[in-house]
Amino acid sequence: MTGRTPPGPGGRTKSGKPRPGTGGYGKRRLEGKGPTPPAHMRPGHPAQRRAAAAARTSPGSLNGKRAGEPGSAAANRSGKKSRGPGAASAEVVAGRNAVLESLRARVPATALHVGPRLDADERIGEAVLLATEAGIPVVEAGRAELDRLSGGAVHQGLALRVRPYAYAHPDDLLGLGDPPLIVALDGVTDPRNLGAVARSVAAFGGNGVLVPARRSAGVTAGAWKASAGALARVRVAQASNLAAALAAYQEAGLFVVGLAADGPTLVSDMDLADGPLVLVVGSEGRGLSRLIAQRCDDLVRIPMPGHAESLNAGVAAGIALYEVARRRAAAGG
């Protein structure tokens, strides 16, 4: 035995000396991991622990609620969900792609939960960077915590807690435009359609969107992404009874016009377009419910020379809103 250092793997020669230029490591070990993250994002750093504690105790955070409050751990364990008027339950987006897309769409969130010892992935770095730029706390979470947050879904070490949406009251949509223009959704359950409708409402000068409180799409991360940011400018109101809300609008002087495949009036001939208007859009396939159709002052149809049986709510609302804007412009010019 000579006492010479035995050959090492990768970065050493047969004599045991480090290979020049490797620092004793193989080429793969020399690959960069990107810039050093700020102190409050480094797992185990005191600044990161302080940021995590602040996120847990901040208003609206997961762990910062007292026992018995809506959304608290005790309330969740009891299986009861308390939803006050105009409030939605919180949503958690899980998975690296889904979280990254939500952050790119500027979905309002309360915290980004990141698992420890994640494999190198540029999506994680971008997600942390976007969250930091948006002022969203970045919190390190263990696997058990992420499993609980995501409800057992595949989270890949990332979970984004979306801020609950504060719905407006139906009366809040009145007086925001002259004349008012409101879009009501009847039986539309896809949040992406809600987001698309909000985008069209913003484009054509509408006041807001009215949705039923039950059996209807709500403002979720999917709706935010589909709206392309329009939900930050367009208010969404929630009605416990859609028919009653439409009746109240009629008493306030608004006309209610529904989109129906068998409507007697073409959308381009809508005489009520230049007045205070509520445009009601039904679900794809089923259309308007019987009760809502009876409540409408007029039913209009979109002509379709092709072979499509129906249009989804987002497309139908966009076409109708364009016609309303066109007729209003002609009447005002």
C-alpha positions as CSV (number, residue, x, y, z in Angstrom):
1,M,0.0,0.0,0.0
2,T,1.5,3.4,-1.0
3,G,-1.1,5.6,0.7
4,R,-1.9,7.2,-2.6
5,T,-5.5,8.3,-3.0
6,P,-7.4,5.7,-4.9
7,P,-8.9,6.6,-8.3
8,G,-12.2,8.5,-7.9
9,P,-15.2,8.5,-10.3
10,G,-15.6,11.0,-13.1
11,G,-13.2,13.8,-12.2
12,R,-10.0,12.0,-11.3
13,T,-7.2,10.4,-13.2
14,K,-5.7,6.9,-12.6
15,S,-3.1,8.5,-10.3
16,G,-5.9,9.9,-8.1
17,K,-5.2,13.5,-9.1
18,P,-8.1,15.8,-10.1
19,R,-8.6,16.3,-13.8
20,P,-7.6,19.8,-14.9
21,G,-10.5,22.2,-15.0
22,T,-13.1,20.1,-13.3
23,G,-12.4,20.9,-9.7
24,G,-12.5,17.2,-9.0
25,Y,-16.1,16.9,-10.4
26,G,-17.4,15.5,-13.7
27,K,-18.8,17.7,-16.4
28,R,-22.4,17.2,-15.4
29,R,-21.7,18.4,-11.8
30,L,-20.5,21.6,-13.2
31,E,-23.7,22.6,-14.9
32,G,-25.1,25.8,-13.5
33,K,-28.3,26.0,-11.5
34,G,-29.1,29.6,-12.3
35,P,-28.7,32.7,-10.2
36,T,-28.8,32.4,-6.4
37,P,-32.3,33.0,-5.2
38,P,-33.0,35.8,-2.7
39,A,-32.6,34.9,1.0
40,H,-36.4,34.6,1.6
41,M,-36.6,31.9,-1.0
42,R,-33.8,29.7,0.1
43,P,-35.0,26.6,2.0
44,G,-33.8,26.7,5.6
45,H,-32.6,30.3,5.5
46,P,-33.8,32.4,8.5
47,A,-35.3,35.0,6.1
48,Q,-37.3,32.2,4.3
49,R,-38.6,30.9,7.6
50,R,-39.7,34.4,8.5
51,A,-41.5,34.9,5.2
52,A,-43.2,31.5,5.6
53,A,-44.4,32.5,9.0
54,A,-45.7,35.8,7.7
55,A,-47.6,34.0,4.9
56,R,-49.2,31.6,7.4
57,T,-50.4,34.5,9.6
58,S,-51.4,36.9,6.9
59,P,-55.1,37.6,6.2
60,G,-56.5,35.0,3.8
61,S,-53.7,32.6,4.2
62,L,-54.3,28.9,4.9
63,N,-52.9,28.6,8.4
64,G,-53.5,32.2,9.6
65,K,-57.2,31.7,10.5
66,R,-58.5,31.1,14.0
67,A,-60.3,27.9,14.8
68,G,-63.9,28.1,13.8
69,E,-63.4,30.8,11.2
70,P,-64.5,30.0,7.6
71,G,-61.5,28.3,5.9
72,S,-59.7,27.4,9.2
73,A,-58.1,24.0,9.7
74,A,-60.8,23.2,12.3
75,A,-63.6,24.1,10.0
76,N,-62.1,22.1,7.2
77,R,-61.7,19.0,9.4
78,S,-65.3,19.3,10.4
79,G,-66.3,19.0,6.8
80,K,-68.3,22.2,6.8
81,K,-67.7,25.0,4.4
82,S,-68.9,28.5,5.3
83,R,-69.5,30.8,2.4
84,G,-70.7,34.3,3.2
85,P,-72.7,36.3,0.6
86,G,-70.6,37.4,-2.3
87,A,-67.7,35.1,-1.3
88,A,-66.3,32.1,-3.1
89,S,-64.3,29.2,-1.6
90,A,-60.6,29.2,-2.1
91,E,-59.1,27.2,-4.9
92,V,-55.8,25.4,-5.2
93,V,-54.0,24.9,-8.5
94,A,-51.6,22.0,-8.5
95,G,-48.9,20.8,-10.9
96,R,-46.0,22.6,-12.4
97,N,-47.6,23.5,-15.8
98,A,-50.9,24.5,-14.3
99,V,-49.3,26.7,-11.6
100,L,-47.0,28.3,-14.1
101,E,-49.8,29.1,-16.5
102,S,-51.9,30.6,-13.7
103,L,-49.0,32.8,-12.6
104,R,-48.4,33.9,-16.2
105,A,-52.1,34.8,-16.5
106,R,-51.7,36.9,-13.3
107,V,-54.3,34.9,-11.4
108,P,-54.6,36.5,-8.0
109,A,-53.2,34.2,-5.4
110,T,-52.4,34.2,-1.7
111,A,-49.4,31.8,-1.6
112,L,-47.2,29.6,-3.8
113,H,-46.3,26.4,-1.9
114,V,-43.0,24.8,-3.0
115,G,-41.9,21.4,-2.0
116,P,-38.3,20.8,-0.7
117,R,-35.5,19.2,-2.6
118,L,-37.1,19.5,-6.0
119,D,-35.3,18.3,-9.1
120,A,-33.8,21.1,-11.3
121,D,-36.6,22.4,-13.5
122,E,-36.8,25.7,-15.1
123,R,-40.6,25.8,-14.5
124,I,-40.0,25.9,-10.8
125,G,-37.6,28.8,-11.1
126,E,-39.9,30.8,-13.3
127,A,-42.9,30.1,-11.0
128,V,-41.0,31.4,-8.0
129,L,-39.8,34.4,-10.0
130,L,-43.3,35.3,-11.2
131,A,-44.7,34.9,-7.7
132,T,-42.1,37.1,-6.3
133,E,-42.7,39.8,-8.9
134,A,-46.5,39.7,-8.1
135,G,-45.9,39.9,-4.4
136,I,-47.2,36.4,-3.7
137,P,-45.5,34.8,-0.7
138,V,-43.4,31.7,-1.5
139,V,-43.7,29.1,1.2
140,E,-41.8,25.8,1.6
141,A,-44.2,22.9,2.2
142,G,-43.6,19.2,2.9
143,R,-45.1,16.5,0.8
144,A,-47.9,15.8,3.3
145,E,-48.9,19.4,3.3
146,L,-48.9,19.6,-0.5
147,D,-50.9,16.4,-0.7
148,R,-53.5,17.9,1.6
149,L,-53.6,21.2,-0.2
150,S,-54.1,19.6,-3.6
151,G,-56.6,17.1,-2.4
152,G,-54.4,14.2,-3.5
153,A,-54.0,15.5,-7.0
154,V,-50.6,15.2,-8.7
155,H,-48.8,18.4,-7.6
156,Q,-45.2,17.8,-8.7
157,G,-44.0,19.9,-5.7
158,L,-45.9,23.0,-6.6
159,A,-49.3,24.3,-5.4
160,L,-50.8,27.8,-5.9
161,R,-53.5,28.9,-3.5
162,V,-55.9,31.2,-5.5
163,R,-57.5,34.1,-3.8
164,P,-61.3,33.7,-3.3
165,Y,-63.3,35.9,-5.6
166,A,-65.5,38.5,-4.0
167,Y,-68.7,38.5,-6.1
168,A,-70.8,41.7,-6.5
169,H,-74.5,42.1,-5.8
170,P,-76.7,42.1,-8.9
171,D,-77.7,45.7,-8.1
172,D,-74.0,46.7,-8.2
173,L,-74.0,46.2,-12.0
174,L,-76.6,49.0,-12.5
175,G,-75.4,52.5,-13.1
176,L,-71.9,51.4,-14.4
177,G,-72.9,52.3,-18.0
178,D,-75.3,54.5,-19.9
179,P,-77.3,52.7,-21.1
180,P,-76.5,49.6,-19.0
181,L,-75.4,46.4,-20.7
182,I,-75.2,43.2,-18.6
183,V,-74.7,39.6,-19.7
184,A,-76.4,36.9,-17.6
185,L,-75.4,33.2,-17.9
186,D,-78.1,30.5,-17.5
187,G,-76.7,27.0,-16.9
188,V,-73.2,27.7,-18.1
189,T,-71.0,25.4,-16.1
190,D,-67.6,25.7,-17.8
191,P,-65.4,28.4,-16.1
192,R,-63.6,28.9,-19.4
193,N,-66.8,30.1,-21.0
194,L,-67.3,32.5,-18.1
195,G,-63.8,33.9,-18.7
196,A,-64.4,34.2,-22.5
197,V,-67.7,36.0,-21.8
198,A,-66.0,38.5,-19.5
199,R,-63.4,39.1,-22.2
200,S,-66.1,40.0,-24.7
201,V,-67.9,42.2,-22.1
202,A,-64.8,44.1,-21.6
203,A,-64.1,44.5,-25.3
204,F,-67.6,45.8,-26.2
205,G,-68.2,48.1,-23.2
206,G,-70.5,45.9,-21.0
207,N,-71.1,46.6,-17.3
208,G,-70.6,43.1,-16.0
209,V,-71.6,39.4,-15.8
210,L,-74.4,37.9,-13.8
211,V,-74.3,34.2,-12.8
212,P,-76.5,32.0,-10.6
213,A,-75.1,31.0,-7.2
214,R,-75.7,27.3,-7.9
215,R,-75.2,25.0,-10.8
216,S,-73.2,27.6,-12.6
217,A,-69.5,28.4,-13.5
218,G,-67.7,30.5,-11.0
219,V,-64.6,32.7,-11.1
220,T,-61.9,30.1,-10.8
221,A,-58.3,30.0,-12.0
222,G,-59.6,28.6,-15.3
223,A,-61.9,31.5,-15.7
224,W,-59.1,34.0,-15.0
225,K,-56.9,32.4,-17.6
226,A,-59.6,32.4,-20.2
227,S,-60.4,36.0,-19.6
228,A,-56.9,37.1,-20.4
229,G,-57.0,39.6,-17.5
230,A,-60.5,40.9,-18.3
231,L,-61.9,39.7,-14.9
232,A,-59.7,42.4,-13.3
233,R,-61.9,45.0,-15.1
234,V,-65.3,43.3,-15.4
235,R,-67.3,42.7,-12.3
236,V,-69.1,39.4,-11.8
237,A,-72.3,39.4,-9.7
238,Q,-73.9,36.3,-8.2
239,A,-77.7,35.9,-7.8
240,S,-79.3,33.3,-5.5
241,N,-82.2,33.2,-8.0
242,L,-81.5,34.2,-11.6
243,A,-85.2,34.6,-12.6
244,A,-85.8,36.9,-9.6
245,A,-82.7,39.0,-10.4
246,L,-83.9,39.4,-14.1
247,A,-87.3,40.4,-12.9
248,A,-85.7,43.1,-10.6
249,Y,-83.7,44.3,-13.6
250,Q,-86.9,44.7,-15.6
251,E,-88.5,46.6,-12.8
252,A,-85.5,48.9,-12.9
253,G,-86.2,49.6,-16.6
254,L,-83.9,47.1,-18.4
255,F,-85.0,44.9,-21.2
256,V,-84.1,41.2,-21.0
257,V,-83.2,39.5,-24.3
258,G,-82.3,35.8,-24.5
259,L,-80.2,34.0,-27.1
260,A,-82.2,31.0,-28.5
261,A,-81.6,28.9,-31.5
262,D,-85.4,29.1,-32.4
263,G,-85.8,32.8,-31.5
264,P,-88.1,34.7,-33.8
265,T,-85.8,37.7,-34.2
266,L,-82.4,37.7,-35.8
267,V,-79.6,39.1,-33.6
268,S,-78.8,41.7,-36.2
269,D,-82.5,43.0,-36.1
270,M,-82.5,43.3,-32.3
271,D,-84.5,46.6,-31.8
272,L,-83.8,46.6,-28.0
273,A,-80.0,46.7,-28.5
274,D,-79.7,50.5,-28.1
275,G,-81.6,50.6,-24.8
276,P,-80.7,49.4,-21.3
277,L,-80.2,45.7,-21.8
278,V,-79.6,42.3,-20.2
279,L,-78.4,39.7,-22.6
280,V,-79.0,36.2,-21.4
281,V,-76.9,33.3,-22.7
282,G,-77.7,29.7,-22.1
283,S,-75.6,26.6,-22.1
284,E,-74.4,24.8,-25.2
285,G,-76.8,22.2,-26.2
286,R,-79.7,22.8,-23.8
287,G,-79.9,26.6,-24.3
288,L,-82.1,28.7,-22.0
289,S,-84.2,27.1,-19.3
290,R,-87.9,27.3,-19.8
291,L,-88.4,29.7,-16.8
292,I,-85.7,32.1,-18.0
293,A,-86.9,32.0,-21.6
294,Q,-90.4,33.0,-20.4
295,R,-88.9,35.9,-18.4
296,C,-87.3,37.4,-21.5
297,D,-88.8,40.3,-23.4
298,D,-87.5,38.9,-26.7
299,L,-85.6,35.9,-28.0
300,V,-83.1,36.3,-30.7
301,R,-81.1,33.8,-32.7
302,I,-77.7,33.8,-34.4
303,P,-78.1,32.6,-38.0
304,M,-75.8,29.6,-38.8
305,P,-75.7,28.6,-42.4
306,G,-73.3,25.8,-41.6
307,H,-73.9,22.5,-39.9
308,A,-73.1,23.4,-36.3
309,E,-76.0,22.7,-34.0
310,S,-75.0,25.3,-31.4
311,L,-72.3,27.7,-30.3
312,N,-70.7,27.6,-26.9
313,A,-71.6,30.5,-24.6
314,G,-68.4,32.4,-25.1
315,V,-68.7,32.5,-28.9
316,A,-72.4,33.3,-28.8
317,A,-72.0,36.1,-26.3
318,G,-69.2,37.6,-28.4
319,I,-71.3,37.7,-31.5
320,A,-74.3,39.1,-29.8
321,L,-72.3,41.8,-28.0
322,Y,-70.7,42.8,-31.2
323,E,-74.2,43.4,-32.8
324,V,-75.3,45.3,-29.7
325,A,-72.2,47.6,-29.9
326,R,-72.7,48.0,-33.7
327,R,-76.4,49.1,-33.3
328,R,-75.6,51.4,-30.4
329,A,-72.8,53.0,-32.4
330,A,-75.2,53.5,-35.4
331,A,-77.9,55.0,-33.2
332,G,-75.4,57.3,-31.5
333,G,-73.8,58.4,-34.7
